[in-house]
Every structure is written in structure tokens, then in C-alpha cells.
Amino acid sequence: MKALLDFIPLIAFFIAARYNGILAAAGALLVATIIVYAIHFVRQKGKFDKQQWVVLLLTIVFCGGTLLLRDDIYLRWKSPIINGIFALTLLVSAAINKPLMQLAMKDVFLLTMSGWKKLTIAWALFFAMMAVLHYITAFTMSDEAWINFKTYGWIPLMLVFVVAQFLLLKKHLNPALTDKSVK
């Protein structure tokens, strides 16, 4: 349910951008994000995780800046910066021996510390690549290409990455998880 809710702001952005332009899309993205995060806030009993705070605050800042200054440059920087922050955070967590992917996926996979660090670095590199791709589409391509990539162009890349990751790690699935699904 959470993942489906998180697509609502993208859908609002895409529809508004198609029919009313980028400034309207910034407004739609901002309003939809605030509504979705209010729902998350209630469902999560008044709590956000750090990733949710980053996305919410940066959406408010970049969409708000775009609307207040009537300049889409701020909105164009949103995705490269968010992905860059995720990449940097994951790299730092691996460097200090506290790989964040272990916290996120410890119930799914059983890995050594080296494995968790490699997985965390792989995700960091993926987010770094996404930051670069978002930057390229936002600043070197047409508005239509940027809108299409921002809305749904990244999804196949994420799916390929997640499937490849699962195929590489399937032998490390937590037996307790697979036992529950068999019963």
C-alpha cells in the first residue's frame, strides 16, 4: 500500500505537466506529496523514517521554490539531489561499518558484514547513477523527455536492478522467511 501511495505524486506531476505545464506540475507534485505523506504520517502513528523526511522536506523546498520564484530550475534539481543524498548516505554508512541496507533488509537476507557492505555500495552506486540520469534529462533534454523520465522512465531501471539483485542474493534468503511462505 505504501509503495502505491508513493506513486500518486508522480501521477499528479505527469498529468499536470502534460496538460498545464511545469509550474502546474510543481504545484500538483507538492500538494499530492503533502497529502500522501499526511496519510503515511497517520498510518505510521505519527512517525516518518529518515528517507521520508528527506523526500518530504526537499519536495517542499524545491517545489515551493519553483512556485514562489516561477522558475522550474529548482524542481529540476530535486531528483538529482535526493538521489545524490541517498547515494552519499549509503556510501558513508558502508564506510563506517553500519551499512543501511542491513537495517532495511535484515529480515529478508542473511549476509556477512562484507555482503551487507557490498549490497549497500551497490545501492549507493545505483542512486548515484540515477542522480546523474536525472541531471542529464533535466538539464540537457527537452521538457517532454525530462517529464517522461522523471515520471516513469526510471522505473524499468529500478526493476532491472532489483531483479538482478534478487537473483544474485536468492541463495541468501532468510530461511525463516521462506518457511513462513511454505506453511
C-alpha positions in Angstrom: 0.0 0.0 0.0 2.8 2.4 0.9 4.5 1.9 -2.5 1.3 2.5 -4.3 0.6 5.7 -2.4 4.1 6.9 -3.3 3.2 6.8 -7.0 0.3 9.3 -6.6 2.6 12.4 -6.6 4.3 11.2 -9.8 1.0 10.6 -11.5 -0.2 14.1 -10.4 3.1 15.6 -11.7 2.8 13.8 -15.0 -0.9 14.7 -15.6 -0.4 18.4 -14.6 2.8 18.7 -16.7 1.1 17.2 -19.8 -1.9 19.5 -19.7 -0.8 22.6 -17.8 3.0 22.9 -17.9 5.8 22.5 -15.4 4.7 25.1 -12.9 1.4 23.5 -12.5 3.2 20.1 -12.2 5.3 21.5 -9.4 2.1 22.5 -7.6 0.4 19.2 -8.2 3.6 17.3 -7.0 3.7 19.5 -3.9 0.0 19.1 -3.0 -0.1 15.3 -3.8 3.1 14.7 -1.8 1.8 16.6 1.3 -1.5 14.6 1.1 0.3 11.2 0.7 2.7 12.0 3.5 -0.2 13.0 5.7 -1.7 9.6 5.1 1.7 8.0 5.8 2.0 10.0 9.0 -1.4 8.8 10.3 -0.8 5.2 9.2 2.7 5.2 10.8 1.3 6.5 14.1 2.9 10.0 13.8 6.3 8.9 12.6 8.4 9.2 9.5 11.7 7.4 8.7 14.7 9.5 7.7 14.1 8.8 4.0 10.5 10.0 4.2 11.7 13.2 5.9 14.3 13.9 3.2 11.8 13.4 0.4 9.1 15.4 2.0 11.3 18.4 3.0 13.2 18.5 -0.3 9.9 18.3 -2.2 8.5 21.2 -0.2 11.7 23.2 -0.7 12.2 22.5 -4.4 8.5 22.7 -5.5 8.0 25.7 -3.2 11.0 27.4 -4.7 9.7 26.6 -8.2 6.3 28.1 -7.5 7.4 31.1 -5.5 10.1 32.1 -8.0 8.2 30.8 -11.0 11.4 29.1 -12.3 11.5 25.3 -12.9 15.3 25.2 -12.3 14.5 24.3 -8.6 12.2 21.5 -9.5 14.8 20.1 -12.0 17.4 19.9 -9.2 15.1 17.9 -6.8 15.6 14.4 -8.1 19.4 14.6 -8.7 19.8 16.0 -5.2 17.6 13.4 -3.5 19.3 10.6 -5.3 22.7 12.1 -4.5 21.8 12.3 -0.8 20.7 8.7 -0.8 23.9 7.6 -2.6 26.2 9.6 -0.2 24.3 8.4 2.9 24.6 4.7 1.8 28.4 5.1 1.0 29.1 6.7 4.3 27.1 4.0 6.2 29.2 1.3 4.4 32.4 3.2 5.2 31.7 3.4 8.9 30.6 -0.3 9.1 26.9 0.5 9.6 25.5 -0.5 6.2 22.0 0.9 6.0 20.9 -2.0 3.7 21.4 -4.3 6.6 18.8 -2.3 8.6 16.4 -2.3 5.7 16.7 -5.9 4.6 18.0 -7.9 7.6 14.7 -9.8 7.8 15.0 -10.8 4.1 18.6 -11.8 3.6 21.3 -13.4 5.8 24.6 -11.8 4.8 28.0 -11.4 6.3 29.1 -7.8 7.1 31.1 -7.9 3.9 28.0 -8.9 2.0 25.9 -6.1 3.6 28.6 -3.5 2.7 28.7 -4.7 -0.9 24.9 -4.6 -1.1 24.9 -1.1 0.4 27.6 0.1 -2.0 25.7 -1.4 -5.0 22.6 0.6 -3.9 24.7 3.7 -3.4 26.1 3.3 -7.0 22.6 2.8 -8.3 21.4 6.0 -6.6 24.5 7.9 -7.9 23.7 6.6 -11.4 20.1 7.8 -11.0 21.2 11.2 -9.8 23.3 11.5 -13.0 20.5 10.4 -15.2 18.0 12.7 -13.6 20.5 15.6 -14.0 21.1 14.7 -17.7 17.4 14.5 -18.5 16.6 17.7 -16.5 19.3 19.9 -18.0 20.2 18.6 -21.4 17.0 17.2 -22.8 13.6 18.6 -23.8 10.9 19.2 -21.2 9.0 16.3 -22.6 11.9 13.9 -22.2 12.6 15.2 -18.7 9.0 14.8 -17.7 8.8 11.3 -19.1 11.9 10.2 -17.4 11.0 11.8 -14.1 7.6 10.2 -14.1 8.2 6.7 -15.4 11.5 6.4 -17.3 13.4 5.4 -14.1 11.0 2.6 -13.2 12.4 0.0 -15.7 15.9 0.7 -14.5 14.9 0.2 -10.9 13.1 -3.1 -11.8 16.1 -4.4 -13.6 18.4 -3.5 -10.7 16.0 -5.1 -8.1 15.5 -8.3 -10.1 19.3 -8.6 -10.7 19.9 -8.0 -7.0 17.4 -10.7 -6.0 18.8 -13.2 -8.5 22.3 -12.7 -7.0 21.1 -12.9 -3.4 18.3 -15.5 -3.6 20.6 -18.1 -2.1 21.0 -15.8 0.9 17.2 -15.6 1.7 16.4 -15.8 5.4 15.1 -19.4 6.0 12.6 -18.1 8.5 11.1 -16.0 5.7 10.8 -19.0 3.2 9.5 -21.3 6.0 6.6 -18.9 6.7 5.6 -18.7 3.0 5.5 -22.6 2.7 3.2 -23.0 5.7 
